[in-house]
Amino acid sequence: MTQENIVRAIWIAEDDPRCVMVIDQRRLPFELSVRELRTGDDAIDAIRDMTVRGAPLIGITAGYGLYLATLDAPRDERFDHHIADAALRLKRARPTAVNLAWSIDRMLAAMAPCGSAGEKIAAALAMAGRMEREDVEGCRRIGEYGLPLIEEIARRKEGARVNLLTHCNAGWLACVEHGTATAPIYAAFDRGIDLHVWVDETRPRNQGARLTAWELARRGVPHTVIPDNTGGHLMQHGLVDMVIVGCDRATATGDICNKIGTYLKALAARDNNIPFHVALPASTFDWSIRDGVAEIEIEERGGDEVRFMEGASGEAVMVVPEGTPVANYGFDVTPARLVTGLITDRGLCRADEADIRRLFPEIARR
């Protein structure tokens, strides 16, 4: 696969099934670099240092990471202990995205009935590949279900440009293909709808400015990068028709945990009567949690992400006074009451428990 043809964030090397390839997202948009993962520890490092990021992609990377761990496991009675240890360390790599634990649990369940180490390795590879394919199809369906929302706005505006606002990166770089929040955008763009995307820069790591803008430019979608605190002004002046964001964890009651700053966008959208939609696959729901603010663990990252900014030269430049204390919370929680609706791979629903369970009857039976 040449760099020009890369349209997914993770894949098995064509000539080596023991090697998993990922885009090193820390290098974008200035360099499209591919990193090889050959061990479970490589996958853990890639998740921790944000070579890969985005809840769905973290889950898929963790699944392949556990597969890679099986390849290095001793072929004796220590095999299961090695896998259990790798699974625990992968789960701890980043705490907020529920897809990580979901993926590891599915991997372990797939290996559990197997007898020999060889059978477990084969089962691990098969399940990781299955989850990857499910993610691609799920994101495609999110685009399909979200498309009518944008089409309706276009009809209401009689063909005038539809202005969408998104936060962080919930594109194919955060998944495998299509993305979550971007999937309806790409679907609408492919239908010929005249649209434009306001792209929050998303400090401190600038995933919007560096990743979403890169994705949209590659696809030819009109867009403009804005500082994070500009969205409210645009909404007040009628320049935003819909906000659409991704999600790292959703509760059974419709609370949404996403990149820090999402809550403020939801508040501004509510004050200006602008629909605020969240796009997410089934794997991002945490059915054990009901109160997102009280129960979701919010990752606190290193202060240097705030103290320094890095540009095309690769040089890190300090932007706060030396010795200044920094707080760097990675996520916030948007209460369900501020969410207009959810765009899932099962369809559209309101952000309330009854309507969510309508789409997920297997959960309703629990």
N, C-alpha and C positions, 0 to 999 in steps of 0.2 A: 504494500500500500504506500503510494507516494504521498508526500506532505500535501500536495494539491488536492488529493482525493480523500483526505481524512475527514470523515463526517461523523465520527463517533468518538467517545471519550475513553473507551477501554476495549481491548480485543486481545485474543490469543495470537501470538506470533504465528505467521503462516508456516514457517519452517521449523518451529520448535514448540511443541505443546507444553513444555515445562517453563515457558516464558510468557508473562502477561505484559502487554504494552499499554501504557497510559500517556496521555498528554500531560506534560509538566506545566500546570496552569500558572505556576509562579512566574514563568517566563513570558507569558502572553501579556500584551499583544505584540511585543517587540520581537519575539522569537517563538516559532512553533517548534518545540522540542519534545521528543518522545523519550520516555523513561522506561527502562526494563525492570519488571518485578520478577525476581526468581526465587524468593523465599517468603515465608510468612512475615518475617521481620521487615522485609522490603515493603510489604503492603502496610504494615503498622506505621512505618516511617512515612510512607506516602500520605496516609490519612492524617497523621499528626502534623506534618509540616505543610499541609495543604497543597501538596502536589496535585492531589484530587480533593474535591470538596463538593458540597451539594448532597443533600440527604440520600437521594436514590443512588448516586454514584458511589458514595461512601459504602452503602450496603452491598453493591455489586463488587466493589473492590475488596471488601471484607470477605465475601464469599470466595472469590478467587484466592485471597490471601490464605484462607483455611485450606483450600485445595493445595496451594504451594507448600503449606506446612506438612501436608500428608506425604509429599515427595521426599522431605528430609527426615521423616520420622523413622526411628529404629524399627526394623522388621521383626520385632519380637514382642514380649509382653509389655514393653514400655511404649508401644505405639499409641495406645489409647490415652495414656497419661500425657504424652507429647501433644496430642491433638487437643485434649482438654485444656492444657496450659495455653496453647496458642489461641484457642477460642476465647479464653478469659482475657488475654492480653489484647486481642483484637476488639473485644467489647469495650475495653477501657480506653481505646485509642482516642475517642472523642465522645463526650457524654450526652450531648443534646439530641442528635439525630437518631430517632427510634429505628430507622431502617437498618442500622448497624447490628443491633441485637436481634432484630427480626431475621436478618440474613443468616447470622451465625446459628440461630436456633434451627432454621430450616436445613442448613448444612449438616448439623449434628443429627437431626432426625433422619436425614437421608442415609447417613452412614450407619446409624444404629443397628439396623437389621442385618448388616453385612458381617460375614465371618472373617475372611482373610484380609490382610492389609491391602492386597491388590484390589479386592472388591470394594473396599472403602475408598481407595484412591479413585477408582472409576466412578463410584457414586458421587464423590465430591466434585469431580470435574463435570459430571452430567448435571448436577443440581446448580452449580455456578453458571453453566451455560443456559440452563432453563430460566434462571432468574434474570439473566441478561436479556434473553428473548422476551420474557414477560414484561420487562421494563420498556423495551422498545415498543411493543404492542400497546401497553398501557398508556404511554405518553402519546402515541398516535391517536388513541381513543379520547384522551383529554382534549386534544386539538379538535377532534370531530365534535365533541359535546360542547366545547366552548365557542366554536365558530358561529352558531346562531346568535349568540349574545352580541358579537361584533356586527353581524349582518343586520340585526335589528337597529343598532345605533346608526349604521350607514343608511338604512331606509328612512329612519326618522330625520336624518340630516339631509335627506334627498340627494345622496351621493357626495355631499361635501366631505372633506377629509375627516377621518376618525382619529382622535388623539387619545392614545393610551399611555398610561404611566406605570412603570414597573420599578421594582426595588431589588438590589443585589443582582445575582445571576441565577435565574431559574430556567436556563436554556439547556441545550443538549450537552454543554460542558458540565452541567450539574447532574446529568443523567447518563444515558448512553446515546440516544438519538432524540430528536424532536424537542425535548425539554418538557417542563410542566407549564409555567406561565407563558413561555414563548410558543408552545404548541398551537394554541388558538390564533396567535398572531401570525405564525407562519402559514397556517391554514387559510386565514383571511387574506393574507398577501397573495398566496397562490391562486385564490379565487378572483383576484383583480380588484379587491377593495382598496380604495385610496386611504391609506393609513399612515400614521406617524407615531413614533414611540419616544416618549420622554424617558431617558435613562438616568436614574439616580446614580451618582458616582459611587455611593455606598462606602463611605469611610468606615474603618481605617484602612482596609485592604483594597478598596476600590474595585470590587468585583463587577460593579456595573460599568464603570468607565473602562476597565481593562478587559473584561470578558464579554459582557452583554453587548457592548458597542462593537467589539471585534466580531462576534457572531452575526449581529444584524448587518454589519457592513459587508461581511462575506456573502450574505444572502441577498444583499441589495435592498434591504428594508430601510426606508427613511427613518432617521432617528436623530436625537439631539441629547448630548450628555448635559446634565444639570447638577449643581451642588445639591446635596441631600436636603437642605432647608429651603429649596425653591418650590417644591411641589404645592405647598399651600397657596402660595401667591398665584401660581398658574390656575389652580382650581377656582380661586376667587374671581378670576378674570375669564372664566369660561373656556379655558384652553385645555381642559382634561375632560374626556367623555367617560372614561372608565379606568379604574386602577385594577391591575391584575398582578398578583404576586405569587410566589411559591410558598413552600412550607417545609419545616424540618421536623415538626411533630404536631399532630392535631389530637385533641382530646375527644372522648366519646360524646361530649356535649357541644363540640364545635369551636372551642377556643383554639387559637392558632399561634404556634411558636415559629417565628421566622427571624431572619437577620435583623439585628438591632436597627431601629428606626421605622420598622413596619407599623408599629402601634401608632406612631405620630401621623403616618400617612392615612391610617384608618380614621383617626380623629378628624383630620382635615377633610377627608372625603365625606364623612357624616355631616359635618358642619355646612358643606356645600352641596348636599344632596347628590353626590356622585357615587355610582355603584362601586363597591369594593369587593372584588372576587378573589378567591384563593384557589389555585390549581394544585392538585396533589393526587398521587396514586394511593391505592388502598394500603400499601405497606407503610405509609407515613402516619396512619392512625395508631394511637396508643390507647387501646380499649380499656386499659387498667386505670387511666387517669380521667378525672372529671373536672378538676379545677386547675387550669393551666398555670395561673399566676402562683398558686400555692404549691403545686406539686411538681412542676417541670424544673429539672436542674438546669440552670443557665450557666453555660461555659464562660469562664473568665480567662481571657487570653493574655499573653505577655504584653507589658506596657510598651515595648519597643515598636509594636505595630502602630501605636499612636504617636510615639515620639519621633519616628522617622518616616519619611516618604521616599519612594524609589521611583525613578523615571527611566527613560529609554537608555541612559548611559549605564544603568545598573548601580550607580552610586546612591547610597542611602544618605539623606540629608536630614539633620535634626530640625524639627519645626517647633519645639517647645523649649523653654529655658532649661539649662542643665540642672539636673536634680529635682525637677518638678514631679510630684506624684501623679500617677496616671491610673485611671480605672478603665478597663477595657472589657465590657460585657459583650459577648458575641451575639446574643439573641434577646428578643423581648417577646411578650405574649400579648396578642390582640384578642380581647374578649369576644365571644361569639356575637354579642349584641351589636358589634360594630361591623360584622361581616355580612355583606348582602347575600352571598351564596358561595357554595363550594363547587368547583369543577373537578370531578373525579373520573377515574377510568371506568366507573360504573354508571356515570351520568351526572346530572345536575341535582343539587339539593340545597335546602336551607341549612344554615349553620345552627341546627338544633338537634337534640338527641333523637327525637322521633323520626325526623326526616332522614337523618344520616342512617339510622337503622333500617329504614325502608329500602335503601340501596344495598344494605349488607344484612340480609335476613339470617345468614348463618351466625352473625353476632347477636342478633335479636333473640335467638333461641338460647343464648347462654344464661 
